[in-house]
Amino acid sequence: MLSFENVGLRYGVGPETLRDLTFQIAPRSFQFLTGPSGAGKTTLMRLIIMALKPTRGLINIFGRDAATLETDEIADARRRIGVVFQDFRLLDHLTVYENVALPLRVLGREEASYRSEVIELLKWVGLGERKHSLPTVLSGGEKQRASIARALISQPKLLLADEPTGNVDPTLARRILRLFVELHKSGTAVVIATHDLSLMDQYEAARRLVLADGRLHIFE
Ligand SMILES: Nc1ncnc2c1ncn2[C@@H]1O[C@H](COP(=O)(O)OP(=O)(O)OP(=O)(O)O)[C@@H](O)[C@H]1O
């Protein structure tokens, strides 16, 4: 589903931020991506969603060489990837409900077919009472949960989450992890970037991808 072969990434001049990355993300797999602050976790996620081009090496996504994809093919591939960004990226003029429903609207689904699904997911992440609110009035943790719900709602083939529990308390973090594990069990490959050791300890079946000094170390 996703493979990197000898991928390197350098921002401007200076040493490579990521070096010789060779790994695969299998369909329906679950992995934590970890490593010290500044190790390159967000950079790696940006390479996967094709927001950055590698300085060298090959990235293959959904069976295609990422370097050869046209703009519309990149957009098509991105529709199959759910992303939880560190800065949430909610649309401020849409309500929480509308933000979460957006990926389904983009896929052309009728509202009647997804309304109850969206409401149920909002309840699960503790935003049932916030569905008509605009993102501007939400707390950091509420925004984070809305962005998680939006990434999950379309059951993407691949889910990338950058520090998805960074703004919530441990109880809610456990609940959110359960949501990711359920999604994985229903067929999504999940990659969660996190510093949170206690979160990782709650799902020992997960692979651990550890970035250090620009290189990736994999623990199955
Ligand atoms: N747009 C950019 N231009 C230049 N350097 C960048 C850019 N984005 C990130 N970097 C540098 O690349 C390195 C990796 O950053 P990145 O944000 O990927 O790390 P991270 O592991 O996600 O960190 P954190 O855990 O703190 O979020 C850092 O040294 C950072 O300063």
The ligand as an SDF file (V2000), in Angstrom:
LIG
                    3D

 31 33  0  0  0  0  0  0  0  0999 V2000
    9.6890   23.8380    6.3750 N   0  0  0  0  0  0  0  0  0  0  0  0
   10.8610   23.5780    6.9730 C   0  0  0  0  0  0  0  0  0  0  0  0
   11.9950   24.1960    6.5850 N   0  0  0  0  0  0  0  0  0  0  0  0
   13.1820   23.9270    7.1730 C   0  0  0  0  0  0  0  0  0  0  0  0
   13.3350   23.0320    8.1740 N   0  0  0  0  0  0  0  0  0  0  0  0
   12.2360   22.3870    8.6050 C   0  0  0  0  0  0  0  0  0  0  0  0
   10.9470   22.6170    8.0340 C   0  0  0  0  0  0  0  0  0  0  0  0
   10.0520   21.8250    8.6810 N   0  0  0  0  0  0  0  0  0  0  0  0
   10.7530   21.1210    9.6110 C   0  0  0  0  0  0  0  0  0  0  0  0
   12.0610   21.4700    9.5700 N   0  0  0  0  0  0  0  0  0  0  0  0
   13.1340   20.8760   10.4120 C   0  0  0  0  0  0  0  0  0  0  0  0
   13.1790   19.4890   10.1820 O   0  0  0  0  0  0  0  0  0  0  0  0
   13.3970   18.7840   11.4010 C   0  0  0  0  0  0  0  0  0  0  0  0
   12.2700   17.7720   11.6280 C   0  0  0  0  0  0  0  0  0  0  0  0
   11.0600   18.4730   11.9280 O   0  0  0  0  0  0  0  0  0  0  0  0
    9.6710   17.7330   12.1500 P   0  0  0  0  0  0  0  0  0  0  0  0
    8.6360   18.7800   12.4120 O   0  0  0  0  0  0  0  0  0  0  0  0
    9.4450   16.8030   11.0360 O   0  0  0  0  0  0  0  0  0  0  0  0
   10.0060   16.8960   13.4770 O   0  0  0  0  0  0  0  0  0  0  0  0
    9.0220   16.1290   14.4870 P   0  0  0  0  0  0  0  0  0  0  0  0
    9.6950   14.8270   14.8050 O   0  0  0  0  0  0  0  0  0  0  0  0
    7.6460   16.0650   13.9150 O   0  0  0  0  0  0  0  0  0  0  0  0
    9.0640   17.0730   15.7450 O   0  0  0  0  0  0  0  0  0  0  0  0
    7.9720   17.2860   16.9460 P   0  0  0  0  0  0  0  0  0  0  0  0
    7.9290   15.9690   17.6740 O   0  0  0  0  0  0  0  0  0  0  0  0
    8.5910   18.3670   17.7660 O   0  0  0  0  0  0  0  0  0  0  0  0
    6.6660   17.6620   16.3130 O   0  0  0  0  0  0  0  0  0  0  0  0
   13.5240   19.8290   12.4880 C   0  0  0  0  0  0  0  0  0  0  0  0
   14.8850   20.0860   12.7050 O   0  0  0  0  0  0  0  0  0  0  0  0
   12.8320   21.0440   11.9000 C   0  0  0  0  0  0  0  0  0  0  0  0
   13.3920   22.2230   12.3950 O   0  0  0  0  0  0  0  0  0  0  0  0
  1  2  1  0
  2  3  1  0
  2  7  2  0
  3  4  2  0
  4  5  1  0
  5  6  2  0
  6  7  1  0
  6 10  1  0
  7  8  1  0
  8  9  2  0
  9 10  1  0
 10 11  1  0
 11 12  1  0
 11 30  1  0
 12 13  1  0
 13 14  1  0
 13 28  1  0
 14 15  1  0
 15 16  1  0
 16 17  2  0
 16 18  1  0
 16 19  1  0
 19 20  1  0
 20 21  2  0
 20 22  1  0
 20 23  1  0
 23 24  1  0
 24 25  2  0
 24 26  1  0
 24 27  1  0
 28 29  1  0
 28 30  1  0
 30 31  1  0
M  END
$$$$
